[in-house]
Amino acid sequence: MGTNGFFDLKIYLREKKAIVDGALRRYCPDPDGPASDVVEAMRYSLFADGKRLRPILCLAGAAAVGGSESDALPVACALEMIHTYSLIHDDLPVMDDDDLRRGRPTNHKVFGEAIALLAGDALLTEAFQLMTGAEFTARTPAHLIVTVVNLIARAAGFGGMVGGQVVDVQSEGKQVDSLLVEFIHTHKTGALIEASVSSGAILGGADEAQLEAITAYGRKIGLAFQISDDILDVEGDSETMGKRAGSDQQRGKITYPAVMGLDRSKELRSHLIEGAIKFLESFDREADPLREIARFIIARKK
């Protein structure tokens, strides 16, 4: 809350990002020994000043149902590791061949393609080690751990993020309809965002109705988030975003503006955000972070 009693999203995001960053520094190993180069590469991308949206959504999902954010923190950090691995791999020459990420040279530009590839593999594996490690399992019921790990694995794998990326790569330069672009976006980006807020709610003790509502919220903001990315690639400023604007069009990427146009894309994004917030009607002010994060998706510049 701000000093006037109203929820201040900027303060909230800053405070939660600091908590997540601190936990990630504890959880991520220090570079030491013969394999130190890959750990350096892991940390280079993990601490490249990301927004931490997915871990923050996980914490907010737990709080919205009256749960403890600290109980969800290891899973929140694991989600950021998975997201970071996907960015490292996305940037590789065999994929998007990007030079910049968050205003810095991409991982493979600094460490080479082989180490970058392995750093991504290591972050993905470390995420599951963290979610099944002693600190988390000692205080979390086993059935919740299994449920959350399974949920996140499905969101990250061929049925979610990886599958969306496959179709995205295969569709470059082709004429597609809105159903296929929706498939790409809901899987490549939306699945992990949805899993982030749902896993937090599960760990927070959500009942069936609460989980259903929060999952529906996550599904809508996940798609809206990627539509915002598409729009920013057209209208955004490269310096503000920390990556090259206009790259989607240059590569023939399948995006909402390319298929539907900018105005229709913005209308759809607004409709999704309104629908997401509506799913939170039964929640009290503990869900205000989720409501304001949804609105932030439209307002963000990077």
N, C-alpha and C positions, 0 to 999 in steps of 0.2 A: 504494500500500500504506500502511496505517496503521503506527504505531510498533510494534504487536504482530505485524506480519507478515501480518495479514489485510487483504483489500481493503476500503477505506473508500469507499463510493460518494459520500458527501457531499463528501469532499475531492476525489475524482476529478471530480465534476460541477462543483465550484467552479473547479478548475484549468483544465479544458477550456473552460468558459464564458469564463473570462478570456482564453484564447488566441483563441477565436472572436470575442469582443468586440473585441479588439485588431486582429485581421485585418479585421473589418468596418469599423472606423474608418479603416483604411488604404485599403480598397477603395471605400467609399462616398464619392462626391464631396462636397466642401465647398460650401455654398450660396454661389454667386457669380454675378454677372451678371443679366441680365433674367429668367432662369428660376429664380432662387434660391428662390422660394416653393415650387415643387414639390420641390426638393431638401430644403428644411426639412421638408416634410411626409413625405418618404421617411425622413429621419433620425428624425423624431418617433416613428414607429411601429417602425422598425428597432431603435431603442435604448430601447424601452419595458420593459426588464428582462424579456425572455422567457427561458424555460428553456433555449433553444438545443438542444432534444432532437434535432432532425433533423441539425444539423451534428455534434453529439457522436456520434450513431449512425454517421455517415459516418466520422469519425475512428476510432471503435472498430471498425468493420468492416475498415478498413485494417490496424489493429494486430492484429486477431484472426488474420489470415492471414500475419502476419509482415512487413507492409509499413510504410512510413513515413507517419505521420500528417501530416507537413508537406506531403507530396506531394498529399494529399487536401484540404488546407485551402481552396484556392480553390473547389472544388466544394462543400465543406461550407458556406461562406459563401453561395454561390449558392443552395443549398437553403433557407437561412434567408431570403434575399430573396424567394424564391418563396412560402414560407410566409407571410411578412409581407404580401405583396401580397394573398394570399387572405383574410387577416384584415381588411385595410382594406376590401376589397370586400364581405365577409360582413357587415360592420357598417353598410353604407350603408342608407339608408331603403328603397331598392328591394329590399333583401334582408332582413336580420334587424332593421334599424333599432335598433341598440344604442347606448346612451349611454356605456357604460363598457367599457374593455378594459384588463386588467392594472391596474385601480385608477385609471386616468386617463381623461379624456374621449376618446372615439373620434376618429379622424382627421378625419372630416367635421364633427364638432362644433367643432373648432379651426380647420380650414382651409377649410371649406365643401365641399359635395359634389363640385363640379367638380375642385378641386385634389386631393381625396382619391382620386377615381377615377383621375386622371392619375398620382398618386403610386404607386398600385398598378400601373398600366401600366408606369411607369418602372422600378419594382423588378423586375418580371418580365423586362423587356428587359435591364436591367443584369445580371441573373443569367446570361443567355446570353452577354453580352459578356464577363463575367468568366471563364466556362468556355472561351472561345475567344480570350482575350487573351494577350498575349506572355508574361507571367509564368508562366502555366500551360502554354502550348503549347511553350515553350522547353525544358521538362524532362520532358514527358509524351509517350509514343509516340502518334502520330496515331490509330492504330486504337483505342486506349483512350479517347481524347477523343471520337471519333465514337460509340463504344459507350455511354459514360456520358451524353453530351448527348442521344442518342436515347432512352435509358432514362428520363431525367428529363423530357424533353419528353412522352413517352407518359404518364408518371405524373401530370403536371400538366395535361394537355389533356382533350379530351372523352372519351377512353378511360379517364381516371383521375379526378383531383380535380374538374375542371369537370363531367364527366358525373355524378359523384356528387352535386354541388351542384344540378344541374338536376333530378334525380329527387327530391332532398330538397325543393326548393321546390315541385315539382309535386304532391308527396304530402302536403303539410301539410293536416291536418284530415281525411284520408281513412283508411279502414280498410284496412290492408295486412297481408301475412303476413310471416313471419320471413325468407323468401328476399329480399323486396324491401328490408327494413331491412338485411340483410347486404350487399346490393348497394350501398346508399347508403354504409354505413360503410367497406366495403373500398375504395371508389373515392374518396369525398370526403376521407377521412383516411388510410386504410391505404395507399393507393397511394404517396403521397409518403414515408411512413415506410419502407415496403419499399424504395423506390428509394434512400433515404438510406443504409441499411446495405449494400445491394447495390453501389451505386456506390463506396463506400469499399473494399469487398472487391475489386472489379474493379481499382481503382487500386493496391491493395496487392499485386496479383499472384496473386489466388486462382486455384486450379485449378478444373476443372469441378465436382468433387464438393464442394469448399469453397463455391463460389458457390451451388450448389444448396441446400446446407444453410443458409447464411446468408440466402438469399432466402426460404426457407420460414420461418425464424425471424422475419424482418421482416414477412412476411405475417400471421403470428399475433399479433405484438405490435401491429401496426398496427390490427387489429380490436379487440384487447383495450384499446388506448389510447382508442378512441372509445367503447367500452362504459363505461370508467371515467368519461369525460366525461359520458355519459348519467346514470350513477349519481350523480356529484357534483352534477349539476343538480337532482337530487331531494333528496339528503342533505347537500350541501355548504353551507358558510357563505359568503355573498356577500362579506363583507369579506376573508376568506382568499383566495377565488378571484379577487377583483378584478373581478368582473362579477356581474350579477344572477342569483341562483339561482332556479329554478323557471320560467325563461323558455321552456324547451322545451315544457312542458305548456301554458303560456298561449298559445303560438303554434300548438299542435296539431302540433308536430314529431314526426316518426317516429323513435322511440328504442327501444332494447331494453327498458327498463323498461315503456314504454307497451305494447309488443307482447307481452312475455314475463313481465313482473313483475320486481321487484327481486331476489328470491331466485334465480330462474332465471338472471337476467342475471349475478349474482355468480358462480354456479356455472360458467357458460360462460366468463366472464373467467378464472377460476382454471384451467379446463381448457386454455384457449388459452395461458396463461403456462407451464404445465407442459409442454405440447407444444413451445413455442418453445425452452425450455431443453433439452429432450431432443434437439433438432436440433443442439445444440452439443456433444454428448457426445464427438465425435472431436477437438475442439479442446482445446488446453492452457490454461494460466492466462492467456494473452494474451486469451482470450475472456471472462474474468471480468467486465469492464465490461458486456458484452452480457448476461450472465446476471443481473447485479445490476440493470441498467436494466429488464429484464423484471419482476423482482420489485417494483421501484419503482413500476411502473405501477399495481399494486394498492394500494400504500401511500400514494400521493400524495394531497394534499388540495386541489390546485389545478392 
